Amino acid sequence: MNVLVLGGSRFVGWYIVHSLLRAGHRVSVFNRGRSNTDLPEEVEQLVGDRNTNLAALEGRNWDAVIDVNAYVPRQVRQVVEVLKGRVEHYLLISTISVYADSAEPPISEDSPVIELEDRDTEAVTGETYGGLKVLCERTLAELWGEKHTILRLGLVVGGRDMTFRFPFWVKKALEGGEMIAPGKPVSPVQFVFVRDIADFTVHTLEKHLYGTFNAAREPELWGEVMREIVHQAGTHASLTWVDSTFLLEHGVRPWVDLPIWLPEQPEFLGMLSVSDRKAKLNGMPSSPLSEVVADMTTWARTQPDEAFKEGLSQERIQEILKQWHTLHP
């Protein structure tokens, strides 16, 4: 196949490009050409801006387009206007953040989604992100027709993760010493490996799979994840499990101060119970946990200390651990 990737230079897009190449497909990428231009020579690089300049896409034909970086419906609409009739299959990368708070677990592709009050906004914030992705999905479905695929990604982890959320834990393990482990070892944590997403993206194009899929993975246990991180770090770091109630009482913010951590409370269950059944039945792979952590750890070892800005400082973590040990000697 001859495939166009909108984006392709960062995290998810970068892995998709490499998965396409491994499968023997021809790849063109369209982006501003400003970051991570370390793609293989065989990749055709088209420079432009999806907001202001799509000229490089005009008059061209591809078998499929993979849209990695659409955040507002206008961006989808403009691409459709340029490519419709010259590309067969349109695959849009979306997110599980489209699901409404009213969605009850397990969350499937048919669960309620967010409805924005202001459908004309283009301000992408924490409050509008999911709702805007819903509008992107609907715009594609309305304008493109049935030959489209929507992948709703869960929390994506792996190498090149510039959010540094999961790499936060890898970095702490690489530093060694006593690590804070929030919650309980048996608490669930749900994420999806970026390489599995990339391979499933290629699979959907090759098999002409249309429709919407939760690109997720069955929840893991915090204890197993943390122990695997420590094992692969090889630093003999030690884990101290600290109760969620204690952390909340001491002002530790879920997801922000300790990335990925969510307390064992009902309002967070939906974020930990996205069903991957439909995707799995259609060929979504699920790499072993050891491979997921290895990919993150190998990459994290190459990153400078100043890159890890997420989460609590080591000093604050040690303060919390000291307070915990005072109550639990």
C-alpha positions in Angstrom: 0.0 0.0 0.0 0.9 3.6 -0.4 0.0 5.4 2.9 0.0 9.0 3.9 0.5 9.8 7.6 -0.5 13.2 8.9 2.1 13.8 11.6 4.5 10.9 11.9 7.4 12.6 13.6 6.4 12.1 17.2 5.5 9.3 19.6 2.4 7.5 18.2 2.9 8.7 14.6 6.6 7.8 14.6 5.9 4.2 15.7 3.1 3.9 13.1 5.5 5.0 10.3 8.0 2.3 11.4 5.3 -0.3 11.6 4.2 0.5 8.1 7.8 0.2 6.8 8.3 -3.1 8.5 5.2 -4.4 6.8 6.6 -3.4 3.4 4.4 -0.4 2.7 5.4 2.9 1.1 5.0 5.9 3.4 4.6 9.6 3.0 4.5 11.9 6.0 2.9 15.4 6.1 4.0 17.8 8.8 5.8 21.0 9.4 9.2 19.4 9.4 10.2 21.0 12.6 10.8 18.2 15.0 12.2 14.6 15.1 13.2 14.6 11.5 15.0 11.3 12.0 12.7 9.2 9.8 14.3 6.7 7.5 15.4 7.9 4.0 12.7 5.8 2.2 9.9 7.9 3.9 8.7 10.7 1.6 8.5 13.9 3.7 5.9 16.5 2.6 6.2 19.8 4.4 3.2 22.0 5.1 0.7 23.0 7.9 -2.7 21.3 8.2 -4.1 24.6 9.5 -2.9 26.9 6.8 -1.2 25.0 3.9 -2.3 21.7 2.5 -0.8 22.3 -1.0 1.7 19.4 -0.7 -1.3 17.0 -0.6 -3.1 18.4 -3.7 -3.3 16.2 -6.8 -1.9 13.2 -5.0 -3.3 9.7 -4.6 -2.8 7.3 -1.7 -4.4 4.0 -0.7 -5.0 5.2 2.9 -4.4 8.2 5.2 -3.7 8.0 8.9 -4.6 11.2 10.7 -2.6 11.3 14.0 -2.9 14.9 14.9 -6.5 16.2 14.3 -7.8 18.1 17.4 -10.7 20.2 16.0 -13.3 19.2 13.4 -12.2 22.0 11.0 -8.8 20.2 10.6 -10.6 16.9 9.5 -13.0 18.8 7.2 -10.1 20.5 5.4 -8.2 17.3 4.9 -11.3 15.5 3.6 -11.9 18.3 1.1 -8.4 17.8 -0.3 -8.2 14.0 -0.2 -11.7 12.7 -0.8 -12.0 10.7 -4.1 -8.2 10.2 -4.2 -7.8 8.1 -1.0 -9.8 5.0 -0.2 -9.4 4.5 3.6 -9.2 7.3 6.2 -8.0 6.2 9.7 -8.4 8.8 12.5 -6.5 8.5 15.8 -8.9 9.5 18.6 -9.0 8.9 22.4 -11.0 7.2 25.2 -11.3 10.8 26.6 -14.4 11.0 24.3 -16.5 9.1 26.8 -18.8 11.0 29.1 -18.7 10.8 32.9 -22.1 9.0 32.7 -20.5 6.1 30.9 -20.7 3.0 33.1 -17.9 0.4 33.1 -17.0 -1.6 31.2 -16.8 1.2 28.6 -17.4 0.0 25.1 -17.5 1.7 21.7 -21.2 2.3 22.2 -20.9 4.0 25.6 -22.1 7.7 25.9 -19.7 10.3 24.7 -19.2 14.0 25.6 -21.4 16.6 24.1 -19.9 20.0 24.1 -22.1 23.0 24.7 -20.0 25.2 22.5 -19.5 23.2 19.3 -17.7 26.0 17.6 -14.9 26.3 20.0 -11.3 25.6 18.9 -9.8 26.1 22.3 -8.2 22.7 23.1 -8.1 22.4 26.9 -8.5 19.7 29.5 -12.3 20.4 29.5 -12.8 20.5 25.7 -10.3 17.9 24.4 -12.5 14.9 24.6 -15.6 16.7 23.2 -13.6 18.1 20.3 -12.4 14.6 19.4 -16.0 13.5 19.4 -16.7 16.2 16.8 -13.7 15.2 14.8 -15.0 11.6 14.7 -18.5 12.8 13.6 -17.1 15.1 10.9 -15.1 12.3 9.4 -18.1 9.9 9.5 -20.4 12.5 7.9 -18.0 13.6 5.1 -16.0 10.5 4.2 -18.5 7.7 4.2 -18.2 4.1 5.5 -14.6 3.5 4.5 -13.1 5.0 7.7 -11.7 3.7 10.9 -11.5 5.4 14.3 -9.1 4.2 17.0 -9.8 5.5 20.5 -6.5 5.2 22.3 -6.2 4.6 26.0 -3.2 5.9 28.0 -0.3 5.3 25.6 3.0 4.2 27.0 6.4 3.3 25.5 9.6 4.8 24.3 9.6 8.4 23.0 6.7 9.3 25.4 7.3 13.0 25.7 4.5 13.5 28.3 6.9 11.8 30.7 4.0 10.4 32.7 4.9 6.7 32.8 8.6 7.5 32.3 8.4 9.3 35.7 8.3 5.9 37.4 11.0 4.4 35.2 13.2 7.4 36.1 12.6 6.9 39.8 13.6 3.2 39.5 16.7 4.1 37.6 17.7 6.5 40.4 17.5 3.6 42.9 16.8 3.9 46.6 13.4 3.9 48.2 10.4 4.5 45.9 6.9 5.6 46.8 4.3 3.2 45.4 0.8 4.7 45.6 -2.3 2.8 46.5 -2.2 -1.0 46.7 -0.3 -3.6 44.7 -3.7 -5.2 43.6 -5.1 -1.9 42.3 -5.7 -1.9 38.5 -3.9 0.3 36.0 -4.8 0.5 32.4 -2.7 1.6 29.5 -1.8 0.5 25.9 1.6 -0.1 24.4 2.5 2.3 21.5 3.9 -0.5 19.4 0.7 -2.5 19.7 -1.2 0.6 18.5 1.1 1.0 15.6 0.8 -2.6 14.5 -3.0 -2.6 14.9 -3.2 0.5 12.9 -1.4 -1.2 10.0 -3.5 -4.3 10.5 -6.8 -2.4 10.1 -5.6 -0.9 6.8 -4.4 -4.2 5.4 -7.7 -6.0 6.4 -9.9 -3.1 5.5 -11.4 -2.9 9.0 -13.9 -0.1 9.2 -15.7 1.4 12.3 -14.7 2.4 15.8 -12.3 0.5 18.1 -11.1 1.1 21.6 -7.3 0.6 21.2 -6.8 -0.5 24.8 -5.4 -3.3 26.8 -6.7 -5.3 29.8 -5.8 -3.7 33.1 -2.6 -4.7 34.8 -2.0 -4.8 38.6 0.0 -1.9 39.9 2.2 -4.2 41.9 3.2 -6.3 38.8 3.9 -3.1 36.8 6.0 -1.5 39.5 8.0 -4.7 40.2 8.7 -5.1 36.5 10.0 -1.5 36.3 12.3 -2.0 39.3 13.5 -5.3 37.9 14.4 -3.8 34.5 16.0 -0.8 36.0 18.5 -3.1 37.7 19.2 -0.6 40.6 17.7 -2.6 43.5 15.2 0.2 44.1 12.8 -0.7 46.9 9.0 -0.1 46.8 7.1 1.3 49.7 3.3 1.1 49.3 1.6 4.2 50.6 -2.2 4.2 51.2 -4.2 6.4 48.8 -6.1 8.1 51.7 -2.9 9.1 53.3 -1.6 10.6 50.1 -4.8 12.6 49.5 -4.7 13.8 53.1 -1.2 15.1 52.5 -2.1 17.0 49.4 -0.8 14.6 46.8 -2.9 15.1 43.6 -3.8 12.0 41.6 -2.4 11.8 38.1 -0.5 15.1 38.5 1.8 14.7 41.5 2.2 10.9 41.0 1.5 10.3 37.3 -0.9 7.5 36.3 -2.0 6.9 40.0 -5.7 7.1 40.6 -7.2 6.4 44.0 -9.5 3.5 44.6 -12.7 5.6 44.3 -15.8 5.0 42.2 -15.4 8.2 40.0 -12.2 6.8 38.6 -13.4 3.3 37.7 -14.4 4.3 34.1 -10.8 5.3 33.4 -9.7 1.8 34.4 -12.3 -0.3 32.7 -12.2 0.4 28.9 -13.2 -2.7 27.0 -10.7 -3.9 24.4 -12.9 -6.8 23.3 -13.8 -5.5 19.9 -10.3 -4.6 19.0 -8.9 -7.9 20.3 -11.4 -9.9 18.3 -10.2 -8.0 15.2 -6.5 -8.6 15.7 -5.3 -6.0 18.3 -2.0 -7.4 19.7 -1.0 -7.2 23.4 2.7 -7.4 24.0 4.0 -8.9 27.2 4.4 -6.5 30.1 8.2 -7.1 30.1 8.4 -5.8 26.5 6.4 -2.7 27.3 8.6 -1.8 30.2 11.8 -2.6 28.3 10.8 -0.2 25.6 10.2 2.6 28.1 13.3 1.8 30.1 15.7 1.7 27.1 14.5 5.1 26.0 14.4 6.6 29.4 18.1 5.8 29.9 18.9 8.1 27.0 17.1 11.1 28.3 18.7 13.9 30.4 17.5 14.4 33.9 16.0 17.8 33.1 13.6 16.2 30.7 11.7 14.5 33.6 9.5 17.4 34.8 6.4 15.4 35.6 5.4 14.6 39.2 6.8 15.3 42.6 10.4 16.1 43.3 12.6 13.5 44.9 12.8 15.8 48.0 9.0 15.9 48.4 8.7 12.1 47.9 11.2 11.5 50.7 9.2 13.9 52.9 6.0 11.9 52.3 7.8 8.6 52.9 9.3 9.9 56.2 5.8 10.9 57.4 4.4 7.5 56.3 7.2 5.6 58.2 6.5 7.7 61.3 2.9 6.3 61.4 3.9 2.9 60.0 7.3 2.0 61.5 
